[in-house]
Amino acid sequence: MSESAVLTLRLDPKLKKQLDRLSKAMSRSRSFVAAEAIREFVTLNEWQIEEIKKGLAEADRGEFATDEEVDAVVKRWTRRAR
């Protein structure tokens, strides 16, 4: 069994009820569902922060898209939206 730590937190009663319904529907414990949600949140936000840092480093080095590159991307995406 993997190691784990206890975390105590306060939830709005409505959110707790939602969590309870979800855990019941998934046949999982409230703890499992909450831990999975926190894991996904942390993973996503760590990724996003790293990508922002990379983008800022590129900008600091003066690495920007040309007007032509931006126009090409805009045209590609606006064609897909139609």
MIMIKOL-666183 format. One record per atom (N, C-alpha, C): residue in one letter; atom name; x, y, z. Coordinates in steps of 0.001 Angstrom, whole numbers, m for minus. Example, Ala and Ser with C-alpha at 12.3 -4.5 7.8 and 13.67 -1.06 7.14 Angstrom:
BEGIN
R   aa   at        xx        yy        zz
R    A    N     13190     m5690      7800
R    A   CA     12300     m4500      7800
R    A    C     13200     m3300      7800
R    S    N     12850     m2250      7080
R    S   CA     13670     m1060      7140
R    S    C     12900        30      7870
***
This chain:
BEGIN
R   aa   at        xx        yy        zz
R    M    N       843     m1183         0
R    M   CA         0         0         0
R    M    C       890      1248         0
R    S    N       513      2238      m794
R    S   CA      1326      3452      m872
R    S    C      1111      4321       362
R    E    N      2097      5128       641
R    E   CA      2014      6040      1773
R    E    C      1047      7163      1468
R    S    N       375      7637      2490
R    S   CA      m508      8779      2308
R    S    C      m471      9641      3561
R    A    N      m937     10856      3411
R    A   CA      m986     11802      4527
R    A    C     m2425     12257      4703
R    V    N     m2772     12602      5889
R    V   CA     m4118     13074      6189
R    V    C     m4176     14573      5940
R    L    N     m5258     15015      5293
R    L   CA     m5487     16428      5024
R    L    C     m6906     16741      5470
R    T    N     m7055     17743      6274
R    T   CA     m8381     18163      6727
R    T    C     m8730     19457      6013
R    L    N     m9952     19522      5476
R    L   CA    m10369     20749      4817
R    L    C    m11848     20983      5044
R    R    N    m12258     22203      4875
R    R   CA    m13670     22565      5031
R    R    C    m14290     22706      3647
R    L    N    m15478     22142      3506
R    L   CA    m16217     22243      2261
R    L    C    m17571     22880      2525
R    D    N    m18022     23636      1561
R    D   CA    m19377     24144      1579
R    D    C    m20316     22923      1625
R    P    N    m21383     22967      2406
R    P   CA    m22288     21810      2503
R    P    C    m22816     21322      1150
R    K    N    m23092     22247       254
R    K   CA    m23582     21854     m1074
R    K    C    m22509     21069     m1834
R    L    N    m21272     21536     m1765
R    L   CA    m20181     20836     m2436
R    L    C    m19967     19455     m1818
R    K    N    m20075     19356      m511
R    K   CA    m19921     18064       159
R    K    C    m20992     17088      m319
R    K    N    m22234     17560      m450
R    K   CA    m23312     16698      m948
R    K    C    m23030     16246     m2371
R    Q    N    m22522     17152     m3196
R    Q   CA    m22165     16789     m4569
R    Q    C    m21068     15729     m4573
R    L    N    m20071     15927     m3729
R    L   CA    m18976     14963     m3612
R    L    C    m19506     13611     m3155
R    D    N    m20412     13613     m2185
R    D   CA    m21003     12367     m1704
R    D    C    m21773     11648     m2808
R    R    N    m22561     12402     m3577
R    R   CA    m23317     11786     m4681
R    R    C    m22381     11198     m5725
R    L    N    m21349     11958     m6050
R    L   CA    m20388     11488     m7048
R    L    C    m19658     10239     m6571
R    S    N    m19216     10241     m5338
R    S   CA    m18483      9076     m4833
R    S    C    m19392      7851     m4793
R    K    N    m20652      8041     m4445
R    K   CA    m21598      6918     m4443
R    K    C    m21808      6391     m5861
R    A    N    m21983      7294     m6819
R    A   CA    m22194      6892     m8210
R    A    C    m20982      6155     m8767
R    M    N    m19795      6508     m8287
R    M   CA    m18554      5882     m8759
R    M    C    m18179      4652     m7937
R    S    N    m18958      4370     m6888
R    S   CA    m18633      3281     m5954
R    S    C    m17221      3447     m5398
R    R    N    m16907      4667     m5044
R    R   CA    m15603      5006     m4465
R    R    C    m15825      5798     m3190
R    S    N    m14814      5845     m2366
R    S   CA    m14925      6624     m1138
R    S    C    m14850      8116     m1454
R    R    N    m15399      8903      m561
R    R   CA    m15305     10355      m687
R    R    C    m13839     10771      m752
R    S    N    m13025     10134        76
R    S   CA    m11588     10445       116
R    S    C    m10923     10186     m1232
R    F    N    m11261      9061     m1851
R    F   CA    m10663      8714     m3144
R    F    C    m11026      9753     m4195
R    V    N    m12310     10092     m4265
R    V   CA    m12771     11052     m5275
R    V    C    m12133     12420     m5047
R    A    N    m12073     12863     m3794
R    A   CA    m11460     14158     m3487
R    A    C     m9974     14150     m3835
R    A    N     m9279     13060     m3491
R    A   CA     m7845     12975     m3797
R    A    C     m7604     12995     m5308
R    E    N     m8448     12298     m6070
R    E   CA     m8311     12313     m7531
R    E    C     m8539     13714     m8089
R    A    N     m9532     14409     m7565
R    A   CA     m9815     15776     m8028
R    A    C     m8643     16698     m7723
R    I    N     m8093     16575     m6541
R    I   CA     m6940     17407     m6169
R    I    C     m5737     17058     m7038
R    R    N     m5517     15765     m7276
R    R   CA     m4390     15341     m8121
R    R    C     m4502     15943     m9523
R    E    N     m5692     15868    m10117
R    E   CA     m5891     16424    m11456
R    E    C     m5704     17941    m11463
R    F    N     m6215     18614    m10444
R    F   CA     m6082     20071    m10336
R    F    C     m4611     20471    m10251
R    V    N     m3869     19784     m9393
R    V   CA     m2450     20103     m9205
R    V    C     m1670     19832    m10485
R    T    N     m1921     18693    m11118
R    T   CA     m1220     18351    m12360
R    T    C     m1468     19394    m13440
R    L    N     m2727     19753    m13628
R    L   CA     m3077     20738    m14653
R    L    C     m2430     22086    m14370
R    N    N     m2514     22538    m13138
R    N   CA     m1972     23852    m12800
R    N    C      m453     23874    m12831
R    E    N       205     22783    m12439
R    E   CA      1669     22728    m12567
R    E    C      2066     22831    m14032
R    W    N      1358     22103    m14903
R    W   CA      1646     22143    m16336
R    W    C      1452     23564    m16863
R    Q    N       331     24177    m16497
R    Q   CA        39     25511    m17002
R    Q    C      1092     26518    m16540
R    I    N      1498     26454    m15305
R    I   CA      2506     27377    m14787
R    I    C      3838     27174    m15502
R    E    N      4213     25929    m15750
R    E   CA      5464     25661    m16475
R    E    C      5408     26218    m17889
R    E    N      4274     26052    m18559
R    E   CA      4134     26576    m19919
R    E    C      4195     28099    m19927
R    I    N      3605     28730    m18935
R    I   CA      3676     30194    m18830
R    I    C      5115     30639    m18622
R    K    N      5839     29930    m17755
R    K   CA      7252     30262    m17519
R    K    C      8066     30111    m18801
R    K    N      7800     29046    m19567
R    K   CA      8510     28851    m20845
R    K    C      8204     29999    m21801
R    G    N      6929     30392    m21863
R    G   CA      6536     31492    m22746
R    G    C      7179     32804    m22342
R    L    N      7245     33057    m21050
R    L   CA      7898     34282    m20581
R    L    C      9395     34270    m20895
R    A    N     10031     33106    m20760
R    A   CA     11459     33003    m21083
R    A    C     11682     33252    m22575
R    E    N     10789     32707    m23419
R    E   CA     10892     32955    m24866
R    E    C     10730     34447    m25160
R    A    N      9767     35076    m24507
R    A   CA      9542     36514    m24722
R    A    C     10754     37318    m24260
R    D    N     11325     36925    m23127
R    D   CA     12523     37620    m22635
R    D    C     13679     37507    m23623
R    R    N     13717     36384    m24363
R    R   CA     14773     36205    m25372
R    R    C     14407     36867    m26692
R    G    N     13215     37463    m26757
R    G   CA     12792     38146    m27981
R    G    C     12234     37209    m29032
R    E    N     11850     36013    m28636
R    E   CA     11324     35022    m29583
R    E    C      9812     35207    m29718
R    F    N      9414     35972    m30736
R    F   CA      8008     36236    m30987
R    F    C      7636     35741    m32377
R    A    N      6365     35429    m32566
R    A   CA      5878     35045    m33883
R    A    C      5854     36277    m34778
R    T    N      6126     36060    m36051
R    T   CA      6043     37162    m37009
R    T    C      4567     37433    m37310
R    D    N      4304     38584    m37922
R    D   CA      2924     38907    m38307
R    D    C      2374     37854    m39261
R    E    N      3216     37360    m40159
R    E   CA      2791     36352    m41126
R    E    C      2420     35041    m40418
R    E    N      3199     34651    m39404
R    E   CA      2900     33423    m38659
R    E    C      1574     33556    m37904
R    V    N      1344     34705    m37323
R    V   CA        89     34943    m36598
R    V    C     m1082     34907    m37578
R    D    N      m948     35570    m38721
R    D   CA     m2010     35567    m39730
R    D    C     m2330     34149    m40190
R    A    N     m1304     33327    m40384
R    A   CA     m1511     31949    m40837
R    A    C     m2298     31142    m39799
R    V    N     m1981     31314    m38562
R    V   CA     m2698     30596    m37497
R    V    C     m4146     31070    m37414
R    V    N     m4342     32385    m37474
R    V   CA     m5704     32924    m37413
R    V    C     m6529     32396    m38573
R    K    N     m5970     32386    m39775
R    K   CA     m6700     31893    m40950
R    K    C     m7036     30415    m40793
R    R    N     m6086     29644    m40276
R    R   CA     m6318     28205    m40102
R    R    C     m7459     27964    m39114
R    W    N     m7477     28706    m38020
R    W   CA     m8510     28500    m37008
R    W    C     m9868     29066    m37423
R    T    N     m9877     30172    m38152
R    T   CA    m11163     30731    m38571
R    T    C    m11780     29872    m39656
R    R    N    m10992     29212    m40481
R    R   CA    m11529     28289    m41470
R    R    C    m12169     27103    m40783
R    R    N    m11558     26596    m39715
R    R   CA    m12109     25447    m38982
R    R    C    m13420     25793    m38299
R    A    N    m13573     27051    m37894
R    A   CA    m14775     27455    m37168
R    A    C    m15996     27556    m38061
R    R    N    m15782     27670    m39315
R    R   CA    m16927     27847    m40254
R    R    C    m17648     26586    m40500
***
